[in-house]
Amino acid sequence: MLTKSSPISTQSNLFHSELFSQLDVKDPLIQLANTINWTVFDDAFEQHYSQDNGRPSKPIRLMVGLLLLKQLENLSDERVVLQFKRNPYYQYFCGYSNYMPGMPCNATELVHFRKRIGVKGFNLIFKMSVALHGKQAQESSVLIDTTVQEKNITYPTDAKLAIKIINRLNKLAKRHGIQQRRTYVKEVKNCRLSIRHFRHVKKRAKAKKALTRLRTIANKLIRELQRKLPTHSLFETYQKDFLFYQQVLAQQPKDKNKIYSLHEPDVMSLPKAKTTSNMNTAIKSLLSLPKTITLLLAWSVMIKTSTILKP
């Protein structure tokens, strides 16, 4: 249930001492708190809350203020909550007119709030923070360049990907209590041993046969789960993963835009001018460099969806 933010009162209180009367008015946080239009966030984020059901939520100004302080002071969720308890300037910034000796919320509530407002909410906060600077935020020239960010992944092979897919499918079946015809655990172990000697001339045919068998096992497990998951009302949930696994299993050594990692599908193989290694498993990144700040504009396999941030 939504708890609306109450405006800070400057009138004296008989039972509590006012924060505003005891703090330095020239402090940057005080001036920033008085400059920000907090009602914009209340109007934009109230749609994510129920008006009359559920446990009362934390005020929106409190949560937005904690996120801003977290970025301004470069703090973690746990540290910003602790500093709120110790620092009265933090409390005034978040909309408290009286000193509160306790914690404002649990650190995990910041995680839930970030998920609740989503990307649009963060764009609204970023737009507001840029608008506070006025014309000073405008840059006459911007330097744009691309670079390569190396990813710390294991050396990609088709056999490794097939084995990982098999392990994921077995864990999925075990998690949902699906009775499998076979798990192929022992056979996968034997195939792994055969593939170790892929560079040996006499054992290369055996290694290729083992790789083909691994792909066959993975496809069998996918088809088995596709038959049995509809009875558990989970087929639509994992259909996207099954299509992704089938795409990985169907790729060939000379295919373009291959998938080298299951958890990092955007990783690509790029040539580099180094004597130690000819290829580099990484992602391309597009960077914009104004005079004062560096913004990561986009990252993708071929920089197909790059967007420029404008104040």
N, C-alpha and C positions, 0 to 999 in steps of 0.2 A: 504494500500500500504506500502511495506517495506521501512523503513528508515535505511540505513546502518550506523553502528557505525563508527565515524571518529576517527582515532588515535590521541592521545594527542601530541600536538606540543610543543617542548621546546624552539622554537625560540621566540624572543621578538616581541611584537605587538605594533604598534604606538598608537592605540586607546584604547586598553584594557591592563590591567596589568595581567601578567601570574600568574596562581595559583602556579605552580611548583616553581617559584623563590621566593615565599613568605612563603611557607610551610616548616615545618621541614622534611627533607628527611629521618630522622631516625624514623619517626612516623610509628607504625605498619600498619596502613591503607595504607600509601604510599608504604611501602615495599610489602604489600600483593597485592596491585593493579598492581605493576610492575612485580609480580611473576606470576599472573594468566594469562593463555593463553585465552584471550577473544575471539579470532577468532573461537575457537571451538564452542562456543555458537552461534555465527553468522551463521556458516555453518550448525549447527544442527537444528536451529529454523527457518531459512528462509523459509523452506517448509510450514510453517503454515501461511505465509503471501502472499498476491497477489503482483506481481511485478509491475503492471502498473495501477491498478484500486483501487478506494476507497480513503479514507482520509489517509494522511501520518501518519504512526504509530510512536510511540516513539522508539528510538534506543534500540536494544536488550540488549546492554551492560548496559544501564540505568536501564532497568527492572530487569535484573539479579543482578546487583549491589544492587538495593534496596532490593531484596529478601535476598541477603546475609547479608546486614546490618541489616535487620529486625531480622534475626536469631542470628547474632553476638551480637547485643545490646539488644535482647529480647524486641522488640518494636512492637506495632500494626501497621497496614497499615497507619492509620492517623498520628501516631507519627513519623514514619520513613520518611514520606513525609515532615512533618514540620521540622524535624531535618536536612533534606537535604537543606532546605532553609537557615538554620542558621549556618550550619557547612560547611566550605570550604573543609575540609578533605573528607566529604561525597561526595561532588561534584567531587573532583579529582578521588575518588575511582570509581565513575560511569562514568568516561570518559570525564569530562568537563575540558577544558584547561583554560577557563575564568570564573570568578565568575558570577553566575546567581542569581539575587535577588528574583526571583519569584519561584513559586512551579513548580516542574518538571512535575507533572501529577496529576490527581485526584486519591484519594486512591482506588476508585473502579476499576481503570485500572489495579491495581495489581491483583485483583480478576479475571478479564478477562484474564490476562496473565497466571495465574496459570492454569485456565481451558484450555487455548490454548495449552500449552506445555504438559499437562497431566502428568501421572506417569512417563513416559519415560524421560521427561525433568527433573523432580526432581531427578531421578536416575542418570542422567548425571551430574547434579550439585553436588549431594552427592559424586559421584565417583571422581569428580575433587577435592572437598574439602579434601577427604581422601588422594588422591595422593599427595597433597602438603606436607604432613607430611613424605612421604617416608617410611623408615623402622620403624619410630617411631609409625606409625599407626598399625603395625603388633603386635598382641597379642600372646604370647606363650601359654596361657591357658585362657579359657573362662568358666564361671560358668553359667549353664543353669538350669532353674527351672520353674515350672508351678505354677500358683496361680489363685485364684478366684476373679473376680471383680464383686462386687455386683451392680446390676442395680436398679435404683430408678423408679420402675414401680408399678402400682396398683396391688392389689392382683388378680391373674388371675383366671377367671371363664369362662366357656363356654358361659354363658348368656351375660357377659360383651362384649366378643368378637363378638357375634352375633349382639348385639345392635350397636356396633361401625361399623360393616360392613354395617348394614342397613342405618345408618346415612351417611356413606361415599357414598353409592350408591345414596341416595336421593340428596346429594349435587352435585354429578356428573351429575345427570339428570337435576337439576336446572341450573348448570353452562352452559350446552350446549343446554338448551331450549327444552328438551325432555318432551313431554306430557305423564305423567304416568297415568296408570289406577287407581292406589291407591298408597298412600305413607305410609299407615299403621302407622301413627304417634300415633293416639289414642290407637290403639290396642297394639302397642309396650309399651306404657305407662302402660296399664293394665297388660301386661305380666311381666313387671318389678316389679310391686307391688306384683304379685303372687309369684315370685321367691324369694322375701325377706323372706318368711316363709319356706324355703326349709328344715330347720332342725326340723321343727315341724312335729310330727309323722302324725297327721291327715291331714296336708296340703301338705305333700310331693308329693302325687300323682298329685295334682293340679300344683305344681311347676314344676314337670317333664313334664306335658302337656304343660305348658307355654314355657318351653325351646324348646320343639319340635316344637311349633308353631313359635317361633322366627327363628329357622333354616329354616322352610318352607317359611316364609316371605322373608328371605334373598335370598334363592334360586330362589324364584319367581322374585324378583327384578333383580337378575343377568340374568336370562333368558330373561326378558323383555328388559333390556339394550342390551343384545346380539342380539336381533332381530332388535332393532331400531338404534343402533350405526352404522351399515354399511352404512346407508343412509347419515350419517354425516362424513363418512370417518375417523372414530375414533376407529373402532373395533380392528384393529391391535395394536393400542396404549395401550389399556386397557385390552387386552387379558391376559397378564401376571398377572395383578392384579386380574382378575376374577378367574383364575386358583388357585391363592393363597387363595382367599376367600373361594372357594369351598373346598380346602384342610383343612382350619380351621374349616369349618362347618361340615366336615365329620369325624373329629377326635373324639375318644371316651375316657372316663376317664382313662382307663388302657392302652392306646396306648403309645408306646415309641417314643421319639423324638418329643414330642408335641410342638406346637407353643403357647407361652404364651402372646405374645405381637405383635400387628400388625406393629408398627413402629420399634420394635427391635426383628425381627424373630429369631435371633441367641441366644436369652436368653433361658437358660435351668434351670431345677430345680435340685439342688444339695443338698445332705444331709450334715448337719454340726453338729458338736458336741457342741451345745449350749442348755441351758435349756429353753431359751425364745422361740425358734423356731426350728422345726425339719428340715425344708427345706429352701433353699436359692435360690432365683431367680437371676442368675448371668451368666457370661460367663467365659470360661477358657482362660487364657492368658499365652503365653510362653515368658519368659524373658531371655535375655542374658546379663550377667554382666561381662564386662572386668574390668581392673583395673581403667580405667579413665572414662568410660561412660556406660550408660545403654541404650540398644536398645530393643524396642518392636519388636520381630521378627514376631509374628503371633497371631491372635486371631480368634477363630472359635468355633463352638459347641464342636467338638471332636478333635480339633487340627489336622485336616486332611490335611490342606494345609499350612504347616509351611515352611518358607524359611529362610535360614541363610544368613545374609548380610556379604559379604567379601570385604575387602578393595581393 
